[in-house]
Amino acid sequence: MATVAENRYGKEGVRLVRVHRSPYNGNTFDEWTVRVLIEGDFNSSYTDADNSKLLPTDTMKNT
């Protein structure tokens, strides 16, 4: 019988941008590229076709 050893999924290359606006010092711009990994008990998505515990990757990009 097959078993699920580890449950992890995510999105790589998510771009985050933050702008600090200041009328006195000008605007500053910070940028990061990150990897989002979600770990948990997702066995039911494989064994019972229940995806209710999964987070869509587009949600990871837009949050």
PDBQT receptor file of N, H, CA, C and O in Angstrom, charges set to zero:
ATOM      1  N   MET A   1       0.846  -1.187   0.000  1.00  0.00    +0.000 N 
ATOM      2  CA  MET A   1       0.000   0.000   0.000  1.00  0.00    +0.000 C 
ATOM      3  C   MET A   1       0.888   1.245   0.000  1.00  0.00    +0.000 C 
ATOM      4  O   MET A   1       1.868   1.310   0.743  1.00  0.00    +0.000 OA
ATOM      5  N   ALA A   2       0.556   2.207  -0.810  1.00  0.00    +0.000 N 
ATOM      6  H   ALA A   2      -0.240   2.154  -1.414  1.00  0.00    +0.000 HD
ATOM      7  CA  ALA A   2       1.320   3.449  -0.900  1.00  0.00    +0.000 C 
ATOM      8  C   ALA A   2       0.940   4.391   0.237  1.00  0.00    +0.000 C 
ATOM      9  O   ALA A   2      -0.208   4.417   0.682  1.00  0.00    +0.000 OA
ATOM     10  N   THR A   3       1.914   5.161   0.698  1.00  0.00    +0.000 N 
ATOM     11  H   THR A   3       2.847   5.140   0.337  1.00  0.00    +0.000 HD
ATOM     12  CA  THR A   3       1.671   6.164   1.736  1.00  0.00    +0.000 C 
ATOM     13  C   THR A   3       2.247   7.500   1.287  1.00  0.00    +0.000 C 
ATOM     14  O   THR A   3       3.213   7.552   0.525  1.00  0.00    +0.000 OA
ATOM     15  N   VAL A   4       1.649   8.563   1.765  1.00  0.00    +0.000 N 
ATOM     16  H   VAL A   4       0.865   8.521   2.384  1.00  0.00    +0.000 HD
ATOM     17  CA  VAL A   4       2.142   9.908   1.492  1.00  0.00    +0.000 C 
ATOM     18  C   VAL A   4       3.117  10.253   2.604  1.00  0.00    +0.000 C 
ATOM     19  O   VAL A   4       2.726  10.332   3.769  1.00  0.00    +0.000 OA
ATOM     20  N   ALA A   5       4.380  10.459   2.261  1.00  0.00    +0.000 N 
ATOM     21  H   ALA A   5       4.698  10.395   1.315  1.00  0.00    +0.000 HD
ATOM     22  CA  ALA A   5       5.407  10.687   3.271  1.00  0.00    +0.000 C 
ATOM     23  C   ALA A   5       5.478  12.142   3.709  1.00  0.00    +0.000 C 
ATOM     24  O   ALA A   5       5.659  12.424   4.893  1.00  0.00    +0.000 OA
ATOM     25  N   GLU A   6       5.338  13.064   2.771  1.00  0.00    +0.000 N 
ATOM     26  H   GLU A   6       5.191  12.835   1.809  1.00  0.00    +0.000 HD
ATOM     27  CA  GLU A   6       5.481  14.478   3.102  1.00  0.00    +0.000 C 
ATOM     28  C   GLU A   6       4.539  15.274   2.221  1.00  0.00    +0.000 C 
ATOM     29  O   GLU A   6       4.412  15.001   1.028  1.00  0.00    +0.000 OA
ATOM     30  N   ASN A   7       3.881  16.256   2.811  1.00  0.00    +0.000 N 
ATOM     31  H   ASN A   7       3.984  16.478   3.780  1.00  0.00    +0.000 HD
ATOM     32  CA  ASN A   7       2.945  17.099   2.067  1.00  0.00    +0.000 C 
ATOM     33  C   ASN A   7       3.453  18.528   2.075  1.00  0.00    +0.000 C 
ATOM     34  O   ASN A   7       3.474  19.186   3.115  1.00  0.00    +0.000 OA
ATOM     35  N   ARG A   8       3.862  19.001   0.911  1.00  0.00    +0.000 N 
ATOM     36  H   ARG A   8       3.845  18.467   0.066  1.00  0.00    +0.000 HD
ATOM     37  CA  ARG A   8       4.327  20.382   0.796  1.00  0.00    +0.000 C 
ATOM     38  C   ARG A   8       4.104  20.824  -0.643  1.00  0.00    +0.000 C 
ATOM     39  O   ARG A   8       4.350  20.067  -1.582  1.00  0.00    +0.000 OA
ATOM     40  N   TYR A   9       3.640  22.043  -0.804  1.00  0.00    +0.000 N 
ATOM     41  H   TYR A   9       3.440  22.657  -0.042  1.00  0.00    +0.000 HD
ATOM     42  CA  TYR A   9       3.470  22.607  -2.141  1.00  0.00    +0.000 C 
ATOM     43  C   TYR A   9       3.591  24.107  -2.029  1.00  0.00    +0.000 C 
ATOM     44  O   TYR A   9       3.602  24.638  -0.918  1.00  0.00    +0.000 OA
ATOM     45  N   GLY A  10       3.680  24.800  -3.131  1.00  0.00    +0.000 N 
ATOM     46  H   GLY A  10       3.671  24.369  -4.033  1.00  0.00    +0.000 HD
ATOM     47  CA  GLY A  10       3.802  26.243  -3.056  1.00  0.00    +0.000 C 
ATOM     48  C   GLY A  10       4.033  26.891  -4.400  1.00  0.00    +0.000 C 
ATOM     49  O   GLY A  10       3.698  26.353  -5.455  1.00  0.00    +0.000 OA
ATOM     50  N   LYS A  11       4.618  28.065  -4.317  1.00  0.00    +0.000 N 
ATOM     51  H   LYS A  11       4.891  28.502  -3.460  1.00  0.00    +0.000 HD
ATOM     52  CA  LYS A  11       4.848  28.885  -5.503  1.00  0.00    +0.000 C 
ATOM     53  C   LYS A  11       6.217  29.540  -5.357  1.00  0.00    +0.000 C 
ATOM     54  O   LYS A  11       6.549  30.077  -4.300  1.00  0.00    +0.000 OA
ATOM     55  N   GLU A  12       7.005  29.492  -6.420  1.00  0.00    +0.000 N 
ATOM     56  H   GLU A  12       6.736  29.055  -7.279  1.00  0.00    +0.000 HD
ATOM     57  CA  GLU A  12       8.331  30.095  -6.393  1.00  0.00    +0.000 C 
ATOM     58  C   GLU A  12       8.361  31.302  -7.319  1.00  0.00    +0.000 C 
ATOM     59  O   GLU A  12       7.655  31.346  -8.326  1.00  0.00    +0.000 OA
ATOM     60  N   GLY A  13       9.187  32.275  -6.965  1.00  0.00    +0.000 N 
ATOM     61  H   GLY A  13       9.761  32.239  -6.147  1.00  0.00    +0.000 HD
ATOM     62  CA  GLY A  13       9.332  33.459  -7.798  1.00  0.00    +0.000 C 
ATOM     63  C   GLY A  13       8.212  34.467  -7.625  1.00  0.00    +0.000 C 
ATOM     64  O   GLY A  13       7.889  35.199  -8.561  1.00  0.00    +0.000 OA
ATOM     65  N   VAL A  14       7.611  34.518  -6.431  1.00  0.00    +0.000 N 
ATOM     66  H   VAL A  14       7.873  33.924  -5.671  1.00  0.00    +0.000 HD
ATOM     67  CA  VAL A  14       6.551  35.495  -6.154  1.00  0.00    +0.000 C 
ATOM     68  C   VAL A  14       7.218  36.837  -5.881  1.00  0.00    +0.000 C 
ATOM     69  O   VAL A  14       8.097  36.937  -5.025  1.00  0.00    +0.000 OA
ATOM     70  N   ARG A  15       6.809  37.844  -6.594  1.00  0.00    +0.000 N 
ATOM     71  H   ARG A  15       6.095  37.763  -7.290  1.00  0.00    +0.000 HD
ATOM     72  CA  ARG A  15       7.416  39.168  -6.475  1.00  0.00    +0.000 C 
ATOM     73  C   ARG A  15       6.600  40.034  -5.519  1.00  0.00    +0.000 C 
ATOM     74  O   ARG A  15       5.390  40.194  -5.685  1.00  0.00    +0.000 OA
ATOM     75  N   LEU A  16       7.282  40.588  -4.517  1.00  0.00    +0.000 N 
ATOM     76  H   LEU A  16       8.264  40.457  -4.383  1.00  0.00    +0.000 HD
ATOM     77  CA  LEU A  16       6.652  41.504  -3.561  1.00  0.00    +0.000 C 
ATOM     78  C   LEU A  16       7.274  42.883  -3.728  1.00  0.00    +0.000 C 
ATOM     79  O   LEU A  16       8.487  43.010  -3.896  1.00  0.00    +0.000 OA
ATOM     80  N   VAL A  17       6.440  43.907  -3.680  1.00  0.00    +0.000 N 
ATOM     81  H   VAL A  17       5.455  43.803  -3.544  1.00  0.00    +0.000 HD
ATOM     82  CA  VAL A  17       6.905  45.280  -3.832  1.00  0.00    +0.000 C 
ATOM     83  C   VAL A  17       6.279  46.129  -2.743  1.00  0.00    +0.000 C 
ATOM     84  O   VAL A  17       5.094  45.999  -2.435  1.00  0.00    +0.000 OA
ATOM     85  N   ARG A  18       7.093  46.999  -2.165  1.00  0.00    +0.000 N 
ATOM     86  H   ARG A  18       8.055  47.105  -2.415  1.00  0.00    +0.000 HD
ATOM     87  CA  ARG A  18       6.576  47.941  -1.162  1.00  0.00    +0.000 C 
ATOM     88  C   ARG A  18       7.134  49.321  -1.484  1.00  0.00    +0.000 C 
ATOM     89  O   ARG A  18       8.336  49.486  -1.694  1.00  0.00    +0.000 OA
ATOM     90  N   VAL A  19       6.246  50.305  -1.519  1.00  0.00    +0.000 N 
ATOM     91  H   VAL A  19       5.270  50.171  -1.349  1.00  0.00    +0.000 HD
ATOM     92  CA  VAL A  19       6.636  51.685  -1.786  1.00  0.00    +0.000 C 
ATOM     93  C   VAL A  19       6.405  52.496  -0.522  1.00  0.00    +0.000 C 
ATOM     94  O   VAL A  19       5.302  52.502   0.024  1.00  0.00    +0.000 OA
ATOM     95  N   HIS A  20       7.443  53.179  -0.056  1.00  0.00    +0.000 N 
ATOM     96  H   HIS A  20       8.340  53.174  -0.500  1.00  0.00    +0.000 HD
ATOM     97  CA  HIS A  20       7.336  54.101   1.081  1.00  0.00    +0.000 C 
ATOM     98  C   HIS A  20       7.233  55.510   0.495  1.00  0.00    +0.000 C 
ATOM     99  O   HIS A  20       8.176  56.009  -0.119  1.00  0.00    +0.000 OA
ATOM    100  N   ARG A  21       6.095  56.132   0.689  1.00  0.00    +0.000 N 
ATOM    101  H   ARG A  21       5.328  55.726   1.187  1.00  0.00    +0.000 HD
ATOM    102  CA  ARG A  21       5.887  57.459   0.116  1.00  0.00    +0.000 C 
ATOM    103  C   ARG A  21       6.162  58.517   1.182  1.00  0.00    +0.000 C 
ATOM    104  O   ARG A  21       5.663  58.433   2.304  1.00  0.00    +0.000 OA
ATOM    105  N   SER A  22       6.958  59.505   0.815  1.00  0.00    +0.000 N 
ATOM    106  H   SER A  22       7.363  59.574  -0.097  1.00  0.00    +0.000 HD
ATOM    107  CA  SER A  22       7.287  60.581   1.735  1.00  0.00    +0.000 C 
ATOM    108  C   SER A  22       7.363  61.888   0.954  1.00  0.00    +0.000 C 
ATOM    109  O   SER A  22       8.117  61.988  -0.015  1.00  0.00    +0.000 OA
ATOM    110  N   PRO A  23       6.588  62.891   1.368  1.00  0.00    +0.000 N 
ATOM    111  CA  PRO A  23       6.649  64.174   0.664  1.00  0.00    +0.000 C 
ATOM    112  C   PRO A  23       7.953  64.920   0.939  1.00  0.00    +0.000 C 
ATOM    113  O   PRO A  23       8.289  65.861   0.220  1.00  0.00    +0.000 OA
ATOM    114  N   TYR A  24       8.698  64.507   1.982  1.00  0.00    +0.000 N 
ATOM    115  H   TYR A  24       8.425  63.743   2.566  1.00  0.00    +0.000 HD
ATOM    116  CA  TYR A  24       9.911  65.219   2.379  1.00  0.00    +0.000 C 
ATOM    117  C   TYR A  24      11.177  64.586   1.810  1.00  0.00    +0.000 C 
ATOM    118  O   TYR A  24      12.078  65.296   1.364  1.00  0.00    +0.000 OA
ATOM    119  N   ASN A  25      11.252  63.259   1.823  1.00  0.00    +0.000 N 
ATOM    120  H   ASN A  25      10.520  62.682   2.185  1.00  0.00    +0.000 HD
ATOM    121  CA  ASN A  25      12.476  62.565   1.413  1.00  0.00    +0.000 C 
ATOM    122  C   ASN A  25      12.345  61.860   0.070  1.00  0.00    +0.000 C 
ATOM    123  O   ASN A  25      13.287  61.194  -0.361  1.00  0.00    +0.000 OA
ATOM    124  N   GLY A  26      11.238  61.984  -0.582  1.00  0.00    +0.000 N 
ATOM    125  H   GLY A  26      10.473  62.525  -0.231  1.00  0.00    +0.000 HD
ATOM    126  CA  GLY A  26      11.019  61.240  -1.819  1.00  0.00    +0.000 C 
ATOM    127  C   GLY A  26      10.528  59.837  -1.512  1.00  0.00    +0.000 C 
ATOM    128  O   GLY A  26      10.415  59.451  -0.349  1.00  0.00    +0.000 OA
ATOM    129  N   ASN A  27      10.248  59.102  -2.522  1.00  0.00    +0.000 N 
ATOM    130  H   ASN A  27      10.340  59.415  -3.467  1.00  0.00    +0.000 HD
ATOM    131  CA  ASN A  27       9.725  57.749  -2.355  1.00  0.00    +0.000 C 
ATOM    132  C   ASN A  27      10.866  56.738  -2.381  1.00  0.00    +0.000 C 
ATOM    133  O   ASN A  27      11.844  56.905  -3.110  1.00  0.00    +0.000 OA
ATOM    134  N   THR A  28      10.726  55.695  -1.580  1.00  0.00    +0.000 N 
ATOM    135  H   THR A  28       9.932  55.560  -0.988  1.00  0.00    +0.000 HD
ATOM    136  CA  THR A  28      11.674  54.583  -1.630  1.00  0.00    +0.000 C 
ATOM    137  C   THR A  28      10.912  53.338  -2.052  1.00  0.00    +0.000 C 
ATOM    138  O   THR A  28       9.708  53.213  -1.828  1.00  0.00    +0.000 OA
ATOM    139  N   PHE A  29      11.635  52.437  -2.659  1.00  0.00    +0.000 N 
ATOM    140  H   PHE A  29      12.613  52.538  -2.841  1.00  0.00    +0.000 HD
ATOM    141  CA  PHE A  29      11.032  51.272  -3.295  1.00  0.00    +0.000 C 
ATOM    142  C   PHE A  29      11.800  50.034  -2.846  1.00  0.00    +0.000 C 
ATOM    143  O   PHE A  29      13.012  49.947  -3.042  1.00  0.00    +0.000 OA
ATOM    144  N   ASP A  30      11.094  49.074  -2.242  1.00  0.00    +0.000 N 
ATOM    145  H   ASP A  30      10.109  49.144  -2.082  1.00  0.00    +0.000 HD
ATOM    146  CA  ASP A  30      11.694  47.800  -1.842  1.00  0.00    +0.000 C 
ATOM    147  C   ASP A  30      11.072  46.697  -2.679  1.00  0.00    +0.000 C 
ATOM    148  O   ASP A  30       9.871  46.713  -2.948  1.00  0.00    +0.000 OA
ATOM    149  N   GLU A  31      11.897  45.735  -3.093  1.00  0.00    +0.000 N 
ATOM    150  H   GLU A  31      12.873  45.722  -2.875  1.00  0.00    +0.000 HD
ATOM    151  CA  GLU A  31      11.405  44.632  -3.911  1.00  0.00    +0.000 C 
ATOM    152  C   GLU A  31      12.042  43.330  -3.433  1.00  0.00    +0.000 C 
ATOM    153  O   GLU A  31      13.244  43.275  -3.172  1.00  0.00    +0.000 OA
ATOM    154  N   TRP A  32      11.220  42.279  -3.320  1.00  0.00    +0.000 N 
ATOM    155  H   TRP A  32      10.244  42.324  -3.532  1.00  0.00    +0.000 HD
ATOM    156  CA  TRP A  32      11.688  40.952  -2.925  1.00  0.00    +0.000 C 
ATOM    157  C   TRP A  32      11.115  39.925  -3.884  1.00  0.00    +0.000 C 
ATOM    158  O   TRP A  32      10.018  40.096  -4.416  1.00  0.00    +0.000 OA
ATOM    159  N   THR A  33      11.859  38.873  -4.095  1.00  0.00    +0.000 N 
ATOM    160  H   THR A  33      12.750  38.734  -3.663  1.00  0.00    +0.000 HD
ATOM    161  CA  THR A  33      11.355  37.692  -4.793  1.00  0.00    +0.000 C 
ATOM    162  C   THR A  33      11.413  36.546  -3.802  1.00  0.00    +0.000 C 
ATOM    163  O   THR A  33      12.484  36.219  -3.291  1.00  0.00    +0.000 OA
ATOM    164  N   VAL A  34      10.272  35.932  -3.526  1.00  0.00    +0.000 N 
ATOM    165  H   VAL A  34       9.402  36.197  -3.942  1.00  0.00    +0.000 HD
ATOM    166  CA  VAL A  34      10.185  34.944  -2.443  1.00  0.00    +0.000 C 
ATOM    167  C   VAL A  34       9.626  33.621  -2.958  1.00  0.00    +0.000 C 
ATOM    168  O   VAL A  34       9.065  33.534  -4.050  1.00  0.00    +0.000 OA
ATOM    169  N   ARG A  35       9.801  32.611  -2.139  1.00  0.00    +0.000 N 
ATOM    170  H   ARG A  35      10.257  32.681  -1.252  1.00  0.00    +0.000 HD
ATOM    171  CA  ARG A  35       9.216  31.282  -2.366  1.00  0.00    +0.000 C 
ATOM    172  C   ARG A  35       8.231  31.038  -1.230  1.00  0.00    +0.000 C 
ATOM    173  O   ARG A  35       8.580  31.192  -0.060  1.00  0.00    +0.000 OA
ATOM    174  N   VAL A  36       7.007  30.660  -1.568  1.00  0.00    +0.000 N 
ATOM    175  H   VAL A  36       6.723  30.534  -2.519  1.00  0.00    +0.000 HD
ATOM    176  CA  VAL A  36       5.966  30.364  -0.589  1.00  0.00    +0.000 C 
ATOM    177  C   VAL A  36       5.781  28.852  -0.553  1.00  0.00    +0.000 C 
ATOM    178  O   VAL A  36       5.456  28.239  -1.570  1.00  0.00    +0.000 OA
ATOM    179  N   LEU A  37       5.987  28.247   0.623  1.00  0.00    +0.000 N 
ATOM    180  H   LEU A  37       6.251  28.744   1.449  1.00  0.00    +0.000 HD
ATOM    181  CA  LEU A  37       5.787  26.806   0.791  1.00  0.00    +0.000 C 
ATOM    182  C   LEU A  37       4.750  26.577   1.872  1.00  0.00    +0.000 C 
ATOM    183  O   LEU A  37       4.843  27.144   2.961  1.00  0.00    +0.000 OA
ATOM    184  N   ILE A  38       3.775  25.755   1.577  1.00  0.00    +0.000 N 
ATOM    185  H   ILE A  38       3.700  25.294   0.693  1.00  0.00    +0.000 HD
ATOM    186  CA  ILE A  38       2.716  25.405   2.515  1.00  0.00    +0.000 C 
ATOM    187  C   ILE A  38       2.907  23.948   2.898  1.00  0.00    +0.000 C 
ATOM    188  O   ILE A  38       3.008  23.078   2.034  1.00  0.00    +0.000 OA
ATOM    189  N   GLU A  39       2.957  23.685   4.202  1.00  0.00    +0.000 N 
ATOM    190  H   GLU A  39       2.875  24.392   4.905  1.00  0.00    +0.000 HD
ATOM    191  CA  GLU A  39       3.070  22.315   4.699  1.00  0.00    +0.000 C 
ATOM    192  C   GLU A  39       1.879  22.018   5.586  1.00  0.00    +0.000 C 
ATOM    193  O   GLU A  39       1.368  22.908   6.265  1.00  0.00    +0.000 OA
ATOM    194  N   GLY A  40       1.434  20.769   5.584  1.00  0.00    +0.000 N 
ATOM    195  H   GLY A  40       1.849  20.046   5.031  1.00  0.00    +0.000 HD
ATOM    196  CA  GLY A  40       0.316  20.411   6.445  1.00  0.00    +0.000 C 
ATOM    197  C   GLY A  40      -0.200  19.024   6.159  1.00  0.00    +0.000 C 
ATOM    198  O   GLY A  40       0.419  18.238   5.441  1.00  0.00    +0.000 OA
ATOM    199  N   ASP A  41      -1.336  18.746   6.733  1.00  0.00    +0.000 N 
ATOM    200  H   ASP A  41      -1.838  19.384   7.316  1.00  0.00    +0.000 HD
ATOM    201  CA  ASP A  41      -1.979  17.445   6.581  1.00  0.00    +0.000 C 
ATOM    202  C   ASP A  41      -2.923  17.508   5.381  1.00  0.00    +0.000 C 
ATOM    203  O   ASP A  41      -4.105  17.822   5.523  1.00  0.00    +0.000 OA
ATOM    204  N   PHE A  42      -2.390  17.206   4.211  1.00  0.00    +0.000 N 
ATOM    205  H   PHE A  42      -1.430  16.951   4.096  1.00  0.00    +0.000 HD
ATOM    206  CA  PHE A  42      -3.165  17.270   2.979  1.00  0.00    +0.000 C 
ATOM    207  C   PHE A  42      -3.433  15.885   2.409  1.00  0.00    +0.000 C 
ATOM    208  O   PHE A  42      -3.726  15.759   1.220  1.00  0.00    +0.000 OA
ATOM    209  N   ASN A  43      -3.339  14.855   3.222  1.00  0.00    +0.000 N 
ATOM    210  H   ASN A  43      -3.101  14.957   4.188  1.00  0.00    +0.000 HD
ATOM    211  CA  ASN A  43      -3.539  13.485   2.735  1.00  0.00    +0.000 C 
ATOM    212  C   ASN A  43      -4.901  13.300   2.077  1.00  0.00    +0.000 C 
ATOM    213  O   ASN A  43      -5.024  12.556   1.104  1.00  0.00    +0.000 OA
ATOM    214  N   SER A  44      -5.925  13.972   2.602  1.00  0.00    +0.000 N 
ATOM    215  H   SER A  44      -5.825  14.576   3.393  1.00  0.00    +0.000 HD
ATOM    216  CA  SER A  44      -7.272  13.797   2.043  1.00  0.00    +0.000 C 
ATOM    217  C   SER A  44      -7.360  14.290   0.598  1.00  0.00    +0.000 C 
ATOM    218  O   SER A  44      -8.225  13.835  -0.151  1.00  0.00    +0.000 OA
ATOM    219  N   SER A  45      -6.492  15.202   0.198  1.00  0.00    +0.000 N 
ATOM    220  H   SER A  45      -5.789  15.572   0.807  1.00  0.00    +0.000 HD
ATOM    221  CA  SER A  45      -6.519  15.652  -1.199  1.00  0.00    +0.000 C 
ATOM    222  C   SER A  45      -6.059  14.549  -2.143  1.00  0.00    +0.000 C 
ATOM    223  O   SER A  45      -6.427  14.547  -3.318  1.00  0.00    +0.000 OA
ATOM    224  N   TYR A  46      -5.257  13.613  -1.643  1.00  0.00    +0.000 N 
ATOM    225  H   TYR A  46      -4.958  13.614  -0.689  1.00  0.00    +0.000 HD
ATOM    226  CA  TYR A  46      -4.799  12.484  -2.460  1.00  0.00    +0.000 C 
ATOM    227  C   TYR A  46      -5.708  11.264  -2.310  1.00  0.00    +0.000 C 
ATOM    228  O   TYR A  46      -5.995  10.577  -3.291  1.00  0.00    +0.000 OA
ATOM    229  N   THR A  47      -6.153  11.001  -1.101  1.00  0.00    +0.000 N 
ATOM    230  H   THR A  47      -5.920  11.559  -0.305  1.00  0.00    +0.000 HD
ATOM    231  CA  THR A  47      -6.894   9.761  -0.844  1.00  0.00    +0.000 C 
ATOM    232  C   THR A  47      -8.396   9.888  -1.066  1.00  0.00    +0.000 C 
ATOM    233  O   THR A  47      -9.041   8.921  -1.471  1.00  0.00    +0.000 OA
ATOM    234  N   ASP A  48      -8.967  11.077  -0.805  1.00  0.00    +0.000 N 
ATOM    235  H   ASP A  48      -8.443  11.862  -0.476  1.00  0.00    +0.000 HD
ATOM    236  CA  ASP A  48     -10.420  11.258  -0.896  1.00  0.00    +0.000 C 
ATOM    237  C   ASP A  48     -10.839  12.289  -1.943  1.00  0.00    +0.000 C 
ATOM    238  O   ASP A  48     -12.022  12.612  -2.048  1.00  0.00    +0.000 OA
ATOM    239  N   ALA A  49      -9.884  12.808  -2.718  1.00  0.00    +0.000 N 
ATOM    240  H   ALA A  49      -8.923  12.545  -2.632  1.00  0.00    +0.000 HD
ATOM    241  CA  ALA A  49     -10.167  13.856  -3.711  1.00  0.00    +0.000 C 
ATOM    242  C   ALA A  49     -10.829  15.069  -3.074  1.00  0.00    +0.000 C 
ATOM    243  O   ALA A  49     -11.718  15.681  -3.666  1.00  0.00    +0.000 OA
ATOM    244  N   ASP A  50     -10.388  15.418  -1.852  1.00  0.00    +0.000 N 
ATOM    245  H   ASP A  50      -9.666  14.921  -1.371  1.00  0.00    +0.000 HD
ATOM    246  CA  ASP A  50     -10.932  16.553  -1.102  1.00  0.00    +0.000 C 
ATOM    247  C   ASP A  50      -9.886  17.666  -1.097  1.00  0.00    +0.000 C 
ATOM    248  O   ASP A  50      -8.904  17.590  -0.359  1.00  0.00    +0.000 OA
ATOM    249  N   ASN A  51     -10.088  18.683  -1.902  1.00  0.00    +0.000 N 
ATOM    250  H   ASN A  51     -10.886  18.745  -2.502  1.00  0.00    +0.000 HD
ATOM    251  CA  ASN A  51      -9.133  19.785  -2.004  1.00  0.00    +0.000 C 
ATOM    252  C   ASN A  51      -9.494  20.970  -1.115  1.00  0.00    +0.000 C 
ATOM    253  O   ASN A  51      -8.954  22.059  -1.308  1.00  0.00    +0.000 OA
ATOM    254  N   SER A  52     -10.382  20.793  -0.158  1.00  0.00    +0.000 N 
ATOM    255  H   SER A  52     -10.821  19.908  -0.001  1.00  0.00    +0.000 HD
ATOM    256  CA  SER A  52     -10.838  21.911   0.672  1.00  0.00    +0.000 C 
ATOM    257  C   SER A  52      -9.733  22.472   1.557  1.00  0.00    +0.000 C 
ATOM    258  O   SER A  52      -9.828  23.626   1.975  1.00  0.00    +0.000 OA
ATOM    259  N   LYS A  53      -8.697  21.712   1.858  1.00  0.00    +0.000 N 
ATOM    260  H   LYS A  53      -8.619  20.774   1.519  1.00  0.00    +0.000 HD
ATOM    261  CA  LYS A  53      -7.598  22.191   2.704  1.00  0.00    +0.000 C 
ATOM    262  C   LYS A  53      -6.496  22.876   1.902  1.00  0.00    +0.000 C 
ATOM    263  O   LYS A  53      -5.589  23.472   2.482  1.00  0.00    +0.000 OA
ATOM    264  N   LEU A  54      -6.566  22.795   0.576  1.00  0.00    +0.000 N 
ATOM    265  H   LEU A  54      -7.303  22.310   0.105  1.00  0.00    +0.000 HD
ATOM    266  CA  LEU A  54      -5.511  23.344  -0.265  1.00  0.00    +0.000 C 
ATOM    267  C   LEU A  54      -5.740  24.820  -0.548  1.00  0.00    +0.000 C 
ATOM    268  O   LEU A  54      -6.877  25.273  -0.682  1.00  0.00    +0.000 OA
ATOM    269  N   LEU A  55      -4.647  25.559  -0.637  1.00  0.00    +0.000 N 
ATOM    270  H   LEU A  55      -3.723  25.191  -0.528  1.00  0.00    +0.000 HD
ATOM    271  CA  LEU A  55      -4.683  26.975  -0.968  1.00  0.00    +0.000 C 
ATOM    272  C   LEU A  55      -4.245  27.131  -2.426  1.00  0.00    +0.000 C 
ATOM    273  O   LEU A  55      -3.147  26.701  -2.781  1.00  0.00    +0.000 OA
ATOM    274  N   PRO A  56      -5.077  27.735  -3.275  1.00  0.00    +0.000 N 
ATOM    275  CA  PRO A  56      -4.692  27.891  -4.680  1.00  0.00    +0.000 C 
ATOM    276  C   PRO A  56      -3.426  28.739  -4.824  1.00  0.00    +0.000 C 
ATOM    277  O   PRO A  56      -3.220  29.683  -4.061  1.00  0.00    +0.000 OA
ATOM    278  N   THR A  57      -2.586  28.405  -5.794  1.00  0.00    +0.000 N 
ATOM    279  H   THR A  57      -2.753  27.638  -6.413  1.00  0.00    +0.000 HD
ATOM    280  CA  THR A  57      -1.333  29.138  -5.949  1.00  0.00    +0.000 C 
ATOM    281  C   THR A  57      -1.569  30.588  -6.359  1.00  0.00    +0.000 C 
ATOM    282  O   THR A  57      -0.748  31.444  -6.030  1.00  0.00    +0.000 OA
ATOM    283  N   ASP A  58      -2.649  30.896  -7.059  1.00  0.00    +0.000 N 
ATOM    284  H   ASP A  58      -3.316  30.200  -7.327  1.00  0.00    +0.000 HD
ATOM    285  CA  ASP A  58      -2.941  32.296  -7.375  1.00  0.00    +0.000 C 
ATOM    286  C   ASP A  58      -3.232  33.096  -6.114  1.00  0.00    +0.000 C 
ATOM    287  O   ASP A  58      -2.917  34.284  -6.052  1.00  0.00    +0.000 OA
ATOM    288  N   THR A  59      -3.823  32.468  -5.114  1.00  0.00    +0.000 N 
ATOM    289  H   THR A  59      -4.078  31.502  -5.164  1.00  0.00    +0.000 HD
ATOM    290  CA  THR A  59      -4.044  33.138  -3.831  1.00  0.00    +0.000 C 
ATOM    291  C   THR A  59      -2.714  33.457  -3.170  1.00  0.00    +0.000 C 
ATOM    292  O   THR A  59      -2.568  34.520  -2.566  1.00  0.00    +0.000 OA
ATOM    293  N   MET A  60      -1.749  32.566  -3.272  1.00  0.00    +0.000 N 
ATOM    294  H   MET A  60      -1.868  31.703  -3.763  1.00  0.00    +0.000 HD
ATOM    295  CA  MET A  60      -0.416  32.818  -2.712  1.00  0.00    +0.000 C 
ATOM    296  C   MET A  60       0.241  34.011  -3.392  1.00  0.00    +0.000 C 
ATOM    297  O   MET A  60       0.917  34.803  -2.736  1.00  0.00    +0.000 OA
ATOM    298  N   LYS A  61       0.050  34.146  -4.694  1.00  0.00    +0.000 N 
ATOM    299  H   LYS A  61      -0.500  33.503  -5.227  1.00  0.00    +0.000 HD
ATOM    300  CA  LYS A  61       0.670  35.246  -5.431  1.00  0.00    +0.000 C 
ATOM    301  C   LYS A  61       0.008  36.582  -5.123  1.00  0.00    +0.000 C 
ATOM    302  O   LYS A  61       0.680  37.614  -5.141  1.00  0.00    +0.000 OA
ATOM    303  N   ASN A  62      -1.282  36.590  -4.844  1.00  0.00    +0.000 N 
ATOM    304  H   ASN A  62      -1.828  35.752  -4.830  1.00  0.00    +0.000 HD
ATOM    305  CA  ASN A  62      -2.030  37.839  -4.725  1.00  0.00    +0.000 C 
ATOM    306  C   ASN A  62      -2.308  38.268  -3.295  1.00  0.00    +0.000 C 
ATOM    307  O   ASN A  62      -3.050  39.226  -3.076  1.00  0.00    +0.000 OA
ATOM    308  N   THR A  63      -1.731  37.582  -2.319  1.00  0.00    +0.000 N 
ATOM    309  H   THR A  63      -1.128  36.804  -2.498  1.00  0.00    +0.000 HD
ATOM    310  CA  THR A  63      -2.011  37.920  -0.923  1.00  0.00    +0.000 C 
ATOM    311  C   THR A  63      -0.944  38.816  -0.366  1.00  0.00    +0.000 C 
ATOM    312  O   THR A  63      -1.011  39.206   0.800  1.00  0.00    +0.000 OA
TER     313      THR A  63
